[in-house]
């Protein structure tokens, strides 16, 4: 069984897992159940150092690629 879901910008909310000086704002679904939303936010906070937040974070990529 395949479940598909259309995601629009109005169905997302930004959360800041960075600081006020260096914001890191991924988007998550607004309609997640509270427990899933809390789990997702905790996961993003815990692993925020493994994401590339800017082009400068992706050292070694050929500029022609992006």
N, C-alpha and C positions, 0 to 999 in steps of 0.2 A: 504494500500500500504506500503510495506516495502522497506526502502532504506538502502542499505548496502554500506560500504565504507572500502576499505582495507587501513590500516594505516601502513606505513613503517617508519623506522627511517629517511629516506631521505625526507619524507613528513612532518617532524616535525622540529620545531626550539625551542631551549631552551631560556627562558627569565629569568633574575635574578630579583626576587622580594625581595631579601634580601639586604645585604650590601656586600662590597668587602671583609670584614673580615669574614662574615657569609653568604655565598651565599645560596640562595634558588632558585633552577632552575627547575621549572616544564617545560614540553614541550607542545606546542600548535601547531596546524596545520599551516603550512606555507601559505596555500592558502586561509585562511580566508579573507573575505572582510575587508578592513581597519577599518570600523566602528565596526565590530564584534571583530576584533583583539584588538582594543583599549578598548572595553567593557570588554573583557576577561582579559586583563592585569590589568585594573583598579580593577576588581573583585578580582583577585588573590592578588594584593597589599592590598586591603582593608581587606581581610579575611586570610592573610598569617599566622596569629596566631592560626587558627583552624586546620591547617594541621600538620600531623606528618612528620617531615623532616628527622628523624633518629629513630633508635630503642630506643634511650634514651628518645625520645619524647613520647613514648608509654608506660608510666609507668603502671604497673599492669598486663601486658601481660606475660603469662607464656613463658619463653625462649624456651620451647619445642614446642610451637605453631609456632614460626617463625624459 
